[in-house]
Amino acid sequence: MKAAVITGIGSVEVTDVPDPTPGRRDVVVDVAACGICGTDLHILQGEFAPTLPIVPGHEFAGVVAETGSEVTELRVGDRVAVDPSLYCHECRMCRDGRNNLCERWNAIGVSKPGGAAEYAVAPVANCVKLPDHVRTEDAALIEPLSCAVRGYDVLRAKMASRVLIYGSGTMGLMMLQLGKLTGASSIDVLDLNDERLKTAVRLGVTNTAHTADELDNPRGWDLVIDATGNEKAIQDGLGRVAPGGTFLQFGVSDYSARVTIEPYKIYNQEITITGSMAVLHSYERAADLFATGVLDPDVFISDRMPLADYAEALDKFRNGVGRKIQVLC
């Protein structure tokens, strides 16, 4: 089969790889679409994936093409979206219910062959069957949505919170959509990319700006969310949290990123600084939300490209072109 392969740091190619075979409790998915994510760029930089080469792609959906010998929950022809998270279920964090912090954490498309391929293997337990009205290709959006749901689990947002989001890429826009559902009184979005800010306006943002200074809110925001991973944005955002407020590190930073904090301010103003790592008990809920139409796929997905153009899709994403970019496999 054809697959995109990150062969080394900064190197990716679409080539032939062996067809996958399912374990006894696995299924083989005929991939319909696979989303490009910032994590894919980090893997390309030599981060996250323990070894290279690797077939990337952790946001994908498709049709069951083959089932393992002990699979009864799904049949060939079923349409599914796949939670890429792989946990050991044995370590202390897993036993404590914090599986996303698993000491042996793995993920399809990060440390195991992923969905940027014609076929991919997944445990049957990681597959969510799609309702008839959800297009298979669109369902690749469920994985990033499940990360956003996890983000709001961490935030425990209160009604009428004032929210500031750094970044209006896919994840920032999803946090905007969920913020509206949680009853935020206002949601402001910052980005240097005017085209992306236009989408935030389309989705009903309160204000958009290039910098927080333009919004003239010296009292700060109850919830400040970084969806960029950019250390300059993070540094600025830490200073925009209102007393009693929360800063959420939601974007994925480079390993080398560093910022400074003011310990006295954290103490004196009871500011919470927290993070949200991937998916935790949120994939099925995201699938349910997606089925209700919480997101319009035609707004969120800007580009659908063939698998053969995977390297070009990565370049587009890296350069901030469009919103969610998918490869069709």
C-alpha positions in Angstrom: 0.0 0.0 0.0 1.0 3.7 -0.3 1.8 5.6 2.8 3.4 8.9 3.9 6.6 8.1 5.8 8.7 10.5 7.9 12.0 8.8 7.1 14.2 11.2 9.2 14.4 14.7 10.6 13.0 17.0 8.0 12.4 14.2 5.5 9.1 12.8 4.3 8.1 10.8 1.3 5.1 8.8 0.0 6.2 5.3 -0.8 5.1 1.6 -0.7 5.0 -0.1 2.7 3.7 -3.5 3.6 -0.1 -3.9 4.1 -1.1 -4.0 7.8 -2.6 -7.1 9.4 -4.9 -7.0 12.4 -4.2 -8.6 15.8 -7.0 -10.6 17.3 -8.7 -7.5 18.8 -7.8 -5.1 16.0 -9.3 -3.9 12.8 -7.8 -2.7 9.6 -9.3 0.6 8.5 -9.4 1.7 4.9 -8.6 5.3 5.5 -10.8 7.9 3.9 -9.2 11.0 5.3 -6.4 12.0 7.6 -5.9 15.5 9.1 -2.6 17.4 9.4 -1.7 18.6 12.9 1.0 20.5 14.6 2.1 17.2 16.2 3.1 16.0 12.7 5.5 18.9 12.3 7.0 18.1 15.7 7.6 14.5 14.6 9.2 15.9 11.4 11.5 17.9 13.7 12.5 14.8 15.6 10.2 15.3 18.6 7.5 13.0 20.0 8.1 9.9 17.9 10.6 7.6 19.7 12.1 6.3 16.5 12.0 7.1 12.8 10.8 6.2 10.2 7.2 6.4 11.1 3.9 6.7 9.2 2.2 9.8 10.7 -1.4 10.6 11.0 -3.4 10.5 14.2 -6.6 12.2 13.0 -8.3 9.7 10.7 -11.5 8.0 9.8 -12.4 5.3 7.3 -14.1 2.0 6.6 -13.4 -1.3 8.3 -11.7 -3.5 5.7 -10.7 -6.5 7.9 -11.3 -7.6 11.5 -9.2 -9.6 13.9 -10.2 -13.1 14.9 -11.8 -12.0 18.2 -13.6 -8.8 17.0 -17.4 -9.0 17.3 -18.2 -5.3 17.8 -17.6 -4.2 14.2 -18.0 -5.7 10.8 -16.3 -5.2 7.4 -17.9 -2.1 5.8 -18.6 -0.3 9.1 -17.6 3.4 9.0 -15.5 4.5 12.0 -13.4 7.3 13.5 -10.3 6.2 15.4 -9.0 7.4 18.8 -5.3 7.2 18.3 -4.4 6.9 22.0 -2.7 3.7 23.2 -2.3 3.1 26.9 -0.7 0.3 29.0 -3.6 0.3 31.6 -1.0 -1.0 34.1 1.2 2.0 35.2 0.4 4.2 38.2 -1.2 7.0 36.0 -3.4 4.5 34.1 -4.5 2.9 37.4 -5.3 6.4 38.7 -7.5 7.1 35.6 -5.0 9.5 34.1 -4.4 7.4 31.0 -3.3 10.3 28.9 -0.2 10.6 31.2 0.5 6.9 30.8 4.1 6.1 31.6 4.2 3.9 28.4 2.1 6.2 26.3 1.9 5.4 22.6 -0.3 6.7 19.8 -1.3 5.7 16.3 0.5 8.1 14.0 3.0 9.2 16.6 4.8 6.1 17.9 2.9 3.4 15.9 2.0 3.5 12.1 -0.7 6.0 11.5 -3.5 7.1 9.2 -1.5 8.9 6.5 -1.8 5.7 4.5 -4.3 3.7 2.5 -4.8 1.4 5.4 -4.1 1.6 9.2 -4.5 -0.8 12.1 -6.4 0.2 15.3 -7.7 -1.7 18.4 -11.4 -2.2 18.1 -11.9 -0.5 21.4 -10.5 2.7 19.8 -13.0 2.8 17.0 -16.3 4.7 17.2 -19.0 3.8 14.7 -20.3 6.7 12.7 -24.0 7.6 12.3 -25.4 7.6 8.8 -25.5 11.4 8.4 -21.8 12.0 9.2 -19.5 11.9 6.2 -16.6 9.6 6.7 -14.0 12.1 5.6 -15.4 14.8 7.9 -15.1 12.4 10.9 -11.4 12.8 11.0 -12.2 16.1 12.8 -13.4 14.1 15.8 -9.9 13.6 17.2 -8.9 17.3 17.4 -12.4 18.0 18.8 -11.8 15.4 21.5 -8.6 17.3 22.5 -10.7 20.5 22.8 -13.3 18.7 24.9 -10.4 17.5 27.2 -9.2 21.1 27.4 -12.6 22.3 28.7 -12.6 19.4 31.2 -9.4 20.8 32.6 -10.7 24.4 32.6 -14.0 23.5 34.4 -15.3 26.7 32.9 -17.9 28.7 34.7 -20.9 30.4 33.1 -20.2 34.0 32.0 -16.5 33.7 31.9 -14.5 36.1 29.8 -12.2 34.1 27.5 -9.1 35.1 25.5 -7.7 32.6 22.9 -4.3 32.9 21.3 -4.5 31.4 17.8 -7.3 31.0 15.3 -6.1 27.8 13.7 -8.2 24.7 13.9 -7.7 24.2 17.7 -8.3 27.8 18.6 -11.5 27.8 16.6 -12.6 24.6 18.2 -12.0 26.2 21.6 -14.0 29.1 20.5 -16.9 26.9 19.5 -16.8 25.0 22.8 -16.5 28.2 24.8 -19.8 29.4 23.3 -21.4 26.1 24.4 -20.1 26.5 28.0 -21.8 29.9 28.3 -18.8 32.3 28.0 -19.9 36.0 28.3 -17.2 37.0 25.8 -14.6 35.2 23.7 -11.8 37.2 22.1 -9.3 35.7 19.7 -5.8 36.8 18.8 -3.9 35.9 15.7 -1.4 37.5 13.3 -3.1 35.8 10.3 -6.0 37.9 9.1 -7.5 35.1 7.0 -7.8 32.9 10.0 -9.3 35.7 12.0 -12.0 36.0 9.4 -13.1 32.5 10.2 -13.3 33.4 13.9 -15.6 36.2 13.0 -17.7 33.8 10.9 -18.0 31.6 13.9 -19.3 34.4 16.2 -16.2 35.6 18.1 -16.7 38.7 20.3 -13.6 40.5 19.2 -10.5 39.7 17.1 -7.1 41.5 17.2 -3.5 41.0 16.4 -2.4 41.7 20.0 -4.2 41.8 23.4 -3.2 45.5 23.8 -5.6 46.3 21.0 -8.5 45.0 23.1 -8.0 47.5 25.9 -8.9 45.1 28.8 -6.5 46.0 31.7 -8.5 43.8 34.1 -7.6 40.7 32.1 -9.6 37.6 31.3 -11.0 34.8 33.4 -9.7 32.1 31.0 -6.7 32.6 28.8 -6.0 29.7 26.4 -2.9 29.4 24.3 -3.6 27.4 21.2 -0.4 28.3 19.4 2.5 26.7 21.3 4.4 29.9 20.5 6.5 31.1 23.5 5.9 34.8 22.8 2.2 34.2 22.8 2.4 32.1 25.9 4.5 34.7 27.7 2.0 37.4 26.8 -0.9 35.3 27.8 0.4 34.6 31.3 0.2 38.3 31.9 -3.4 38.6 30.8 -5.0 36.4 33.4 -7.4 38.2 35.7 -7.2 37.6 39.4 -8.7 34.2 40.3 -8.4 33.2 36.6 -6.8 30.3 34.7 -4.2 30.0 32.0 -4.5 26.9 29.9 -1.5 25.6 27.9 -3.3 23.9 25.1 -1.0 24.5 22.1 2.0 22.1 21.6 5.3 23.9 22.1 8.8 22.9 21.0 10.7 21.1 23.7 13.1 24.1 23.9 10.4 26.7 24.5 10.8 28.7 27.7 8.8 31.5 29.5 9.1 33.3 32.8 6.4 33.5 35.5 5.8 35.8 38.5 5.4 33.5 41.5 4.2 36.3 43.8 1.4 37.2 41.3 0.3 33.6 41.1 0.2 33.4 44.9 -1.3 36.8 45.5 -4.0 36.7 42.8 -4.7 32.9 43.0 -4.0 32.3 39.4 -4.1 28.8 38.1 -1.7 27.6 35.4 -2.5 24.3 33.9 -2.2 22.1 30.8 -4.2 19.8 28.7 -2.6 16.7 27.1 -4.3 15.1 24.2 -7.4 12.9 24.9 -8.8 11.6 28.2 -12.2 10.0 28.3 -13.3 12.6 25.7 -13.3 10.9 22.3 -16.7 9.3 22.5 -18.2 12.6 23.8 -16.6 14.5 21.0 -18.1 12.0 18.5 -21.5 12.6 20.0 -21.0 16.3 19.8 -19.8 16.1 16.3 -22.9 14.1 15.3 -25.1 17.0 16.6 -23.4 19.4 14.2 -21.4 21.4 16.8 -18.8 22.0 14.0 -19.4 22.7 10.3 -16.8 20.6 8.5 -17.0 22.8 5.5 -15.9 25.8 7.6 -13.1 23.9 9.5 -11.7 22.0 6.6 -10.1 24.3 4.0 -8.0 21.9 1.9 -8.5 18.2 0.9 -5.5 16.9 -0.9 -4.4 13.5 -2.3 -2.1 11.4 -0.2 0.5 11.7 -2.9 0.8 15.4 -1.9 1.4 14.8 1.8 4.7 16.8 1.8 2.9 19.7 0.2 0.1 19.5 2.7 2.7 19.7 5.5 4.3 22.8 3.9 0.9 24.5 3.7 0.2 23.8 7.3 3.6 25.0 8.4 3.1 28.2 6.5 -0.2 28.9 8.0 -2.2 28.5 4.8 -5.9 27.5 5.3 -7.4 25.9 8.4 -7.6 22.1 8.8 -5.8 20.4 5.9 -6.7 16.8 5.1 -5.1 14.2 2.9 -7.6 11.8 1.2 -6.2 8.3 1.2 
